[in-house]
Amino acid sequence: EEQDRLLRDQPDQPQNPKVLRIAIIGAPNAGKSTLSNQLLGRKVFPVSQKVHTTRCKARGVVTYEDTQLIILDTPGLTSPFKAKRHKLDEAMLTDPWDSMKHADLVLVLVDVSDHWTRNCLSKEVLKCLSQFPQIPSVLVLNKVDLLKKKFLLLELVTELTEGIVNGKKLKVKSAFKRNSSSSAKSPLQITQAFPPESRAHESHCLQETDQAQEGSSLDNSGDTRASESSLVTEEAQGPKCYGPRDLKNMKGWPYFQEIFMLAALHGEEVDTLKRYLLMQAKPGPWEFHSGVLTSQSPQEICNNIIREKILEYLPLEVPYGVIQVTEMWEEGPSGELLIVQNLLVPRKSHMMMLIGRGGKVISRIAQEAGQDLMNVFLCDVRLKLKVEMKS
């Protein structure tokens, strides 16, 4: 009731409100929901190792002083073929595009730990960016903590940006050998030359280093940071239009304004990104009351968290066929939340997997989901899960 009231009420506008709508796009399982949760400071969106955990676009709201960030956590950009394979709703194909239409800024998330996909942006992501070239875009390299050979970040940045960032060409200089097995402790700093108006944001830019080393200046303004490895920018030619044929040959996007490197799961460098986003906000009315954390209803949050656990504990495609039906949702005598949910499965073999030997799997799902729900709702939660065959 409180959530409904907050969503229904007019926002409590400050004197000079500022707002920024952020669409987070990327391939499935790049870490979009994990990053959203870290920016919000509480787990609101479901997270799983399996693809397509996020099934619909949901909004997270960060309110800080007079600024409101509206985070549009979207399903991973996927093709119609993959959507059919995972029994996904049509909304899974359209929601990311709808989010782009309402965004002031887009974050493109890339999982650098996935050596199969990290060297180029997916065709769906490139198509999305090319359809909305007027929206400022930022490249976010996620899971950098899992990358042992840090010198690879230089190559990835060059490939994913087509060698251009913020309208300037990148020059790669590296003291690392290609076959070097440099550890995470090896100094690495990637530096960029920025136009004067963005000099204030420059300090956040692209650092993975234990110690900065003194070096030569990158431009005439006296920016004197350098290290063993660096990216130096030169003036690039003006933007050009990209058609479907051009996109086929493209691996990256040459119009990113900034690049961030972080580890969303552990919160590393997420505050740096958050500060940058707050600075990008423009004057405009808030969309939500300052007490709102997400546009989802409590029931939607509950369903998502339970489904997250089902995805974690069931193999392959099995969890995508589970249907959730809430049978009871009420407040107990001591203020605790009582929830009973029925999980419907298409086959007996799936039912046996979900229950587990001696009921261990379903008990563990209920226990972990209940704990997550307590952390979200900040009250005691008693969750009971039942498993039945679809009639």
C-alpha positions as CSV (number, residue, x, y, z in Angstrom):
1,E,0.0,0.0,0.0
2,E,2.8,2.4,0.9
3,Q,4.6,1.6,-2.5
4,D,1.3,2.2,-4.4
5,R,0.8,5.5,-2.6
6,L,4.3,6.7,-3.3
7,L,4.0,5.7,-7.0
8,R,0.6,7.4,-7.2
9,D,1.5,10.6,-5.4
10,Q,3.0,13.7,-7.1
11,P,6.8,13.7,-6.6
12,D,8.1,16.0,-3.8
13,Q,9.9,18.4,-6.2
14,P,12.9,20.2,-4.8
15,Q,13.6,23.9,-5.7
16,N,15.8,23.2,-8.7
17,P,15.2,19.6,-9.7
18,K,17.5,17.8,-12.1
19,V,16.9,14.4,-13.8
20,L,18.7,11.9,-16.0
21,R,17.1,8.9,-17.6
22,I,19.6,6.1,-18.2
23,A,19.1,3.1,-20.4
24,I,21.5,0.2,-19.7
25,I,21.8,-2.1,-22.7
26,G,24.1,-5.0,-23.6
27,A,24.2,-8.6,-24.4
28,P,22.3,-11.0,-22.1
29,N,24.2,-11.7,-18.8
30,A,26.6,-8.7,-19.2
31,G,25.8,-7.6,-15.6
32,K,23.1,-4.9,-16.3
33,S,20.9,-5.8,-13.3
34,T,24.0,-6.2,-11.0
35,L,25.1,-2.7,-12.0
36,S,21.6,-1.3,-11.5
37,N,21.4,-2.8,-8.0
38,Q,24.8,-1.4,-7.1
39,L,23.8,2.1,-8.3
40,L,20.6,1.8,-6.2
41,G,22.4,0.6,-3.1
42,R,19.9,-2.3,-2.6
43,K,19.1,-5.5,-4.5
44,V,15.9,-4.7,-6.4
45,F,16.5,-6.4,-9.8
46,P,17.0,-10.2,-10.2
47,V,20.5,-11.4,-10.9
48,S,21.6,-14.9,-12.2
49,Q,24.4,-16.6,-14.1
50,K,21.8,-17.6,-16.7
51,V,20.8,-15.4,-19.6
52,H,17.5,-13.6,-19.7
53,T,17.0,-13.3,-16.0
54,T,15.5,-9.8,-16.6
55,R,12.2,-10.4,-18.4
56,C,10.8,-6.8,-18.7
57,K,12.0,-3.3,-18.4
58,A,11.8,-2.0,-14.8
59,R,12.8,1.4,-13.4
60,G,15.2,2.0,-10.5
61,V,15.3,5.4,-8.9
62,V,18.3,7.0,-7.3
63,T,17.5,10.3,-5.5
64,Y,20.5,12.4,-4.3
65,E,19.9,15.9,-3.0
66,D,18.2,17.8,-5.9
67,T,19.0,15.1,-8.6
68,Q,17.1,12.0,-9.6
69,L,18.6,9.2,-11.7
70,I,16.1,7.0,-13.4
71,I,17.7,3.7,-14.3
72,L,16.0,1.7,-17.1
73,D,17.1,-1.9,-16.4
74,T,16.2,-3.7,-19.6
75,P,16.3,-7.3,-20.9
76,G,19.5,-8.2,-22.8
77,L,19.3,-7.4,-26.5
78,T,18.5,-10.6,-28.2
79,S,17.5,-12.0,-31.6
80,P,14.0,-13.4,-32.4
81,F,15.6,-16.9,-32.8
82,K,17.0,-16.8,-29.3
83,A,13.8,-15.3,-27.9
84,K,11.9,-18.3,-29.3
85,R,14.4,-20.8,-27.9
86,H,14.1,-19.4,-24.4
87,K,10.3,-19.1,-24.6
88,L,10.6,-15.3,-24.1
89,D,7.8,-12.8,-24.4
90,E,7.7,-10.4,-27.4
91,A,8.3,-7.7,-24.8
92,M,11.9,-9.0,-24.4
93,L,12.5,-7.9,-28.0
94,T,10.8,-4.5,-27.8
95,D,11.5,-3.3,-24.2
96,P,15.2,-2.3,-24.8
97,W,14.1,-0.2,-27.8
98,D,11.3,1.4,-25.8
99,S,13.8,2.3,-23.1
100,M,16.1,4.0,-25.6
101,K,13.3,6.2,-26.8
102,H,13.0,7.7,-23.2
103,A,16.7,7.8,-22.4
104,D,18.9,10.9,-22.0
105,L,22.0,8.7,-21.8
106,V,22.8,5.1,-22.7
107,L,25.3,2.8,-20.9
108,V,26.6,0.0,-23.1
109,L,27.8,-2.8,-20.8
110,V,30.3,-5.3,-22.1
111,D,31.5,-8.4,-20.1
112,V,35.3,-8.4,-20.6
113,S,35.6,-11.8,-18.9
114,D,33.7,-13.5,-21.8
115,H,36.4,-14.1,-24.4
116,W,33.8,-15.2,-27.0
117,T,31.9,-11.9,-27.1
118,R,34.2,-9.2,-25.6
119,N,36.0,-8.2,-28.8
120,C,33.0,-6.7,-30.5
121,L,29.6,-5.3,-29.8
122,S,26.6,-7.5,-30.7
123,K,24.7,-6.7,-33.9
124,E,21.7,-6.0,-31.8
125,V,23.6,-3.4,-29.7
126,L,25.1,-1.7,-32.8
127,K,21.7,-1.6,-34.4
128,C,20.2,0.0,-31.3
129,L,22.9,2.6,-31.1
130,S,22.7,3.5,-34.8
131,Q,18.9,4.0,-34.5
132,F,19.4,6.5,-31.7
133,P,22.7,8.4,-32.6
134,Q,21.5,11.6,-30.9
135,I,21.6,9.9,-27.4
136,P,25.0,10.3,-25.7
137,S,26.5,6.9,-25.1
138,V,29.1,5.6,-22.6
139,L,31.0,2.3,-22.8
140,V,31.2,0.4,-19.5
141,L,33.7,-2.5,-19.4
142,N,32.4,-4.8,-16.6
143,K,34.0,-7.7,-14.7
144,V,37.6,-6.3,-15.2
145,D,38.6,-8.1,-11.9
146,L,38.2,-11.4,-13.7
147,L,40.7,-10.4,-16.5
148,K,44.1,-11.6,-15.5
149,K,45.9,-10.0,-18.5
150,K,45.2,-6.4,-18.0
151,F,47.0,-5.3,-21.2
152,L,44.0,-6.9,-23.1
153,L,41.9,-3.9,-21.9
154,L,43.9,-1.7,-24.3
155,E,43.0,-3.9,-27.3
156,L,39.4,-4.2,-26.2
157,V,39.0,-0.4,-25.9
158,T,40.4,0.1,-29.3
159,E,38.1,-2.5,-30.9
160,L,34.9,-1.6,-29.1
161,T,35.3,2.1,-29.9
162,E,36.6,1.7,-33.5
163,G,39.6,3.7,-32.2
164,I,37.6,6.8,-31.5
165,V,36.3,8.2,-28.1
166,N,34.7,11.6,-27.6
167,G,35.3,12.6,-31.2
168,K,39.1,11.9,-31.0
169,K,41.2,9.2,-32.4
170,L,43.0,6.8,-29.9
171,K,46.6,5.9,-30.2
172,V,47.6,2.8,-28.3
173,K,51.0,2.5,-26.7
174,S,51.8,-0.5,-24.7
175,A,54.9,-1.7,-22.9
176,F,53.4,-5.1,-22.2
177,K,54.4,-8.0,-24.4
178,R,51.5,-9.8,-26.1
179,N,52.4,-13.1,-24.4
180,S,52.9,-11.5,-21.1
181,S,51.0,-13.1,-18.2
182,S,50.8,-9.8,-16.3
183,S,48.8,-10.1,-13.1
184,A,46.1,-7.8,-11.8
185,K,48.8,-6.0,-9.8
186,S,50.6,-4.8,-13.0
187,P,50.3,-1.0,-13.3
188,L,47.9,0.0,-16.1
189,Q,46.5,3.4,-16.7
190,I,44.6,4.4,-19.8
191,T,44.6,8.1,-20.3
192,Q,42.7,10.4,-22.7
193,A,42.9,13.9,-23.9
194,F,39.6,15.8,-23.4
195,P,38.3,19.0,-24.6
196,P,38.4,21.8,-22.0
197,E,34.7,21.7,-21.1
198,S,34.9,18.1,-19.9
199,R,38.2,18.5,-18.0
200,A,36.3,18.4,-14.7
201,H,35.2,14.8,-15.4
202,E,38.7,13.7,-16.5
203,S,39.8,12.3,-13.1
204,H,37.4,9.4,-13.3
205,C,38.7,8.2,-16.6
206,L,39.9,4.7,-17.1
207,Q,42.2,3.8,-14.3
208,E,43.3,0.4,-13.2
209,T,46.5,1.1,-11.4
210,D,48.4,0.6,-8.2
211,Q,50.8,3.5,-8.8
212,A,50.7,6.3,-11.3
213,Q,54.0,7.1,-12.9
214,E,55.3,10.4,-14.0
215,G,55.5,10.9,-17.7
216,S,55.2,13.2,-20.7
217,S,52.3,15.5,-21.3
218,L,49.4,14.3,-23.5
219,D,48.3,17.7,-24.8
220,N,49.1,21.4,-24.6
221,S,46.9,22.0,-21.5
222,G,49.6,20.4,-19.3
223,D,47.8,17.2,-18.4
224,T,50.9,15.2,-17.4
225,R,49.7,11.8,-16.4
226,A,51.1,8.7,-18.2
227,S,52.1,5.2,-17.4
228,E,53.4,1.9,-18.9
229,S,50.4,1.7,-21.1
230,S,48.3,4.5,-22.5
231,L,45.7,5.6,-25.0
232,V,46.4,9.0,-26.5
233,T,43.8,10.8,-28.5
234,E,44.1,12.8,-31.7
235,E,41.4,14.8,-33.5
236,A,39.1,12.6,-35.5
237,Q,37.0,13.3,-38.5
238,G,33.3,14.3,-38.1
239,P,30.6,11.7,-37.6
240,K,29.1,9.9,-40.6
241,C,25.9,8.0,-41.0
242,Y,25.9,4.2,-40.7
243,G,23.5,2.1,-42.7
244,P,22.7,-1.6,-42.3
245,R,25.5,-2.5,-44.7
246,D,28.1,-0.5,-42.7
247,L,27.0,-2.2,-39.4
248,K,27.8,-5.6,-40.8
249,N,31.5,-4.7,-41.0
250,M,31.6,-2.8,-37.6
251,K,32.9,-4.3,-34.4
252,G,32.6,-1.2,-32.2
253,W,30.9,2.2,-31.9
254,P,33.0,5.3,-32.6
255,Y,30.7,7.8,-30.8
256,F,31.2,6.8,-27.1
257,Q,31.7,9.9,-25.0
258,E,33.4,8.2,-22.1
259,I,34.7,4.8,-21.0
260,F,34.5,3.2,-17.6
261,M,36.1,0.0,-16.2
262,L,34.5,-1.6,-13.2
263,A,33.5,-4.8,-11.4
264,A,29.8,-4.3,-10.7
265,L,29.5,-7.5,-8.5
266,H,32.0,-6.1,-6.0
267,G,31.0,-2.5,-6.4
268,E,34.5,-1.5,-7.6
269,E,34.5,1.9,-9.4
270,V,30.6,2.0,-9.3
271,D,30.7,5.2,-7.2
272,T,32.9,6.8,-9.8
273,L,30.3,6.0,-12.5
274,K,27.5,7.2,-10.2
275,R,29.2,10.6,-9.6
276,Y,29.6,11.0,-13.4
277,L,25.9,10.2,-14.0
278,L,24.8,12.7,-11.3
279,M,26.9,15.4,-13.0
280,Q,25.2,14.6,-16.4
281,A,21.7,15.3,-15.0
282,K,19.8,18.2,-16.6
283,P,17.3,20.6,-15.1
284,G,13.8,19.0,-15.2
285,P,11.0,17.8,-13.0
286,W,11.4,14.5,-11.0
287,E,9.3,11.6,-12.2
288,F,9.1,9.8,-8.8
289,H,8.7,10.7,-5.1
290,S,12.1,10.7,-3.3
291,G,10.9,7.6,-1.3
292,V,10.6,5.4,-4.4
293,L,13.4,3.0,-5.1
294,T,11.8,1.1,-8.0
295,S,8.7,1.3,-10.2
296,Q,8.0,-2.4,-9.6
297,S,5.2,-3.6,-7.3
298,P,6.3,-5.7,-4.3
299,Q,4.7,-8.7,-6.0
300,E,6.8,-8.2,-9.1
301,I,10.0,-7.9,-6.9
302,C,9.0,-11.1,-5.1
303,N,8.3,-13.0,-8.4
304,N,11.6,-11.9,-9.8
305,I,13.7,-12.9,-6.8
306,I,12.1,-16.4,-6.6
307,R,12.6,-16.9,-10.4
308,E,16.3,-15.8,-9.9
309,K,16.8,-18.7,-7.5
310,I,15.0,-21.1,-9.8
311,L,17.3,-20.1,-12.6
312,E,20.3,-20.7,-10.4
313,Y,19.4,-24.2,-9.2
314,L,17.8,-25.8,-12.3
315,P,19.9,-26.9,-15.3
316,L,19.8,-25.7,-18.9
317,E,16.4,-24.6,-20.3
318,V,14.3,-26.2,-17.5
319,P,13.7,-23.1,-15.4
320,Y,12.3,-21.1,-18.3
321,G,9.2,-23.3,-18.4
322,V,8.2,-22.7,-14.7
323,I,5.1,-20.6,-14.1
324,Q,4.7,-18.8,-10.8
325,V,1.2,-18.3,-9.2
326,T,0.9,-16.4,-5.9
327,E,-1.7,-18.0,-3.7
328,M,-1.3,-15.9,-0.6
329,W,0.1,-12.5,0.1
330,E,-0.9,-11.0,3.5
331,E,0.4,-9.4,6.6
332,G,0.8,-11.6,9.7
333,P,-0.2,-10.6,13.3
334,S,3.4,-9.4,14.1
335,G,3.8,-7.4,10.9
336,E,5.6,-10.2,9.0
337,L,4.8,-10.8,5.3
338,L,3.2,-14.2,4.6
339,I,3.7,-15.4,1.0
340,V,2.6,-18.7,-0.5
341,Q,3.6,-19.3,-4.2
342,N,2.8,-22.3,-6.4
343,L,5.4,-23.2,-9.0
344,L,3.9,-25.0,-12.0
345,V,6.1,-27.2,-14.2
346,P,5.3,-29.0,-17.5
347,R,7.0,-32.4,-16.7
348,K,7.3,-34.8,-13.8
349,S,11.1,-34.9,-14.3
350,H,11.2,-31.1,-13.9
351,M,9.2,-31.4,-10.8
352,M,11.6,-33.9,-9.3
353,M,14.6,-31.6,-10.1
354,L,12.9,-28.6,-8.6
355,I,12.0,-30.4,-5.4
356,G,15.3,-32.2,-5.1
357,R,16.2,-35.2,-3.0
358,G,14.4,-34.9,0.3
359,G,13.1,-31.5,-0.7
360,K,16.5,-30.0,-0.4
361,V,16.4,-27.8,-3.6
362,I,13.0,-26.2,-3.1
363,S,13.9,-25.6,0.6
364,R,17.1,-23.9,-0.3
365,I,15.3,-21.7,-2.9
366,A,12.7,-20.7,-0.4
367,Q,15.3,-19.9,2.3
368,E,17.5,-17.8,0.0
369,A,14.6,-16.0,-1.7
370,G,13.1,-15.3,1.7
371,Q,16.3,-13.7,2.9
372,D,16.6,-11.5,-0.2
373,L,13.0,-10.4,0.3
374,M,13.6,-9.5,3.9
375,N,16.6,-7.3,2.7
376,V,14.4,-5.6,0.1
377,F,11.2,-5.1,2.1
378,L,13.0,-4.5,5.5
379,C,10.6,-6.7,7.4
380,D,10.3,-10.4,8.3
381,V,9.1,-12.6,5.4
382,R,7.7,-16.1,5.7
383,L,7.8,-17.7,2.2
384,K,6.3,-21.1,1.3
385,L,6.8,-22.6,-2.1
386,K,4.8,-25.5,-3.6
387,V,5.6,-27.4,-6.7
388,E,2.9,-28.9,-9.0
389,M,2.4,-30.2,-12.5
390,K,0.7,-27.9,-15.0
391,S,-2.9,-29.1,-15.4
